């Protein structure tokens, strides 16, 4: 988790673009700092969206629908982030391996995503590696 936090900060510092570090902050369950970065970037749509309670089915469904829209637009990093908001860590990990061609990121997502862990890492390794 400490490594993921350092990666999130480093990703943001490269271009000052919140989309670059969204996956990492959501993996850590740190939606608040991510929302603050989008405020600084003046992305009011995402600030409003991230302000919702994603423990409610309505907002998880909205995150999932938006993730699929972003997949169709080939915006992989933000799609992965929205899959994480929708508690679909398995889909997020598969997207990392399949479209980003980054199995290491997929393993991190499988391990750190809510509902992830050792069993999920093993399943990911068998299916995607």
C-alpha positions in Angstrom: 0.0 0.0 0.0 2.8 2.4 0.7 4.3 1.7 -2.7 0.9 2.4 -4.3 0.7 5.7 -2.5 4.2 6.7 -3.7 3.2 5.7 -7.3 0.0 7.8 -7.1 1.9 10.9 -6.0 4.6 10.4 -8.6 2.1 9.8 -11.4 0.3 13.1 -10.5 3.5 15.1 -10.3 4.5 14.2 -13.8 1.8 16.0 -15.7 -0.5 17.4 -12.9 -3.3 15.4 -14.5 -5.7 13.6 -12.0 -6.6 10.9 -14.5 -3.1 9.6 -14.4 -3.3 8.7 -10.7 -7.0 8.0 -10.3 -6.5 4.2 -10.4 -3.9 4.3 -7.6 -5.9 6.5 -5.3 -9.1 4.4 -5.7 -7.1 1.3 -5.1 -6.1 2.7 -1.8 -9.6 3.7 -1.1 -8.7 7.4 -1.1 -11.5 9.0 -3.0 -11.2 12.3 -1.0 -7.7 13.3 -2.2 -8.6 12.3 -5.8 -11.7 14.5 -5.6 -9.5 17.4 -4.4 -7.1 16.9 -7.3 -10.1 17.1 -9.8 -11.2 20.3 -8.0 -7.8 21.8 -8.6 -8.0 20.7 -12.2 -11.5 22.4 -12.4 -13.2 19.2 -13.6 -16.5 19.9 -12.0 -18.3 17.0 -13.6 -16.0 14.4 -12.1 -15.9 16.3 -8.7 -19.7 16.0 -8.6 -19.7 12.4 -9.7 -17.0 11.4 -7.1 -18.9 13.2 -4.4 -21.6 10.5 -4.5 -21.9 7.5 -2.2 -20.7 4.5 -4.1 -22.0 2.1 -1.5 -25.4 2.8 -2.9 -26.4 0.6 -5.9 -27.6 3.5 -7.9 -24.1 5.1 -7.9 -22.2 1.8 -8.4 -24.4 1.2 -11.4 -23.7 4.7 -12.7 -20.0 4.1 -12.3 -20.2 0.8 -14.1 -22.1 2.3 -17.0 -19.7 5.1 -17.3 -16.8 2.7 -17.2 -18.2 0.8 -20.2 -18.6 4.1 -22.0 -15.0 4.9 -21.4 -13.9 1.5 -22.6 -15.7 2.2 -25.9 -13.8 5.5 -26.1 -10.6 3.7 -25.3 -10.0 5.8 -22.2 -8.5 2.8 -20.3 -7.1 4.4 -17.1 -10.3 6.3 -16.2 -12.4 3.2 -17.2 -10.3 1.1 -14.7 -10.8 3.7 -12.0 -14.6 3.7 -12.5 -14.6 -0.1 -12.5 -12.9 0.2 -9.1 -15.6 2.6 -7.9 -18.2 0.1 -9.0 -16.5 -2.6 -6.9 -15.6 -4.5 -10.1 -11.9 -5.1 -9.3 -11.8 -8.3 -11.4 -12.9 -6.3 -14.5 -10.4 -3.6 -13.7 -7.6 -6.1 -13.4 -8.5 -7.8 -16.7 -8.6 -4.4 -18.4 -5.1 -3.7 -17.2 -3.8 -6.9 -18.7 -5.9 -7.0 -21.9 -5.8 -3.4 -23.1 -3.0 -1.6 -21.3 -0.8 -4.7 -21.7 0.3 -4.2 -18.1 0.0 -7.4 -16.1 1.9 -6.0 -13.2 -0.7 -3.3 -12.8 -3.4 -6.0 -13.1 -1.8 -8.0 -10.3 -1.7 -4.8 -8.1 -5.4 -4.2 -8.9 -6.3 -7.8 -8.1 -4.4 -7.7 -4.8 -5.5 -4.2 -3.6 -9.0 -3.8 -4.9 -11.9 -4.3 -2.5 -12.7 -8.0 -2.5 -9.2 -8.8 -3.8 -6.4 -10.6 -2.1 -4.4 -13.8 -2.4 -7.2 -15.8 -4.0 -8.0 -13.1 -6.5 -4.3 -12.7 -7.4 -4.2 -16.5 -8.1 -7.3 -16.3 -10.3 -5.9 -13.4 -12.2 -2.6 -15.1 -12.7 -4.3 -18.3 -14.1 -6.6 -16.4 -16.4 -4.4 -13.5 -17.7 -0.8 -14.6 -17.5 
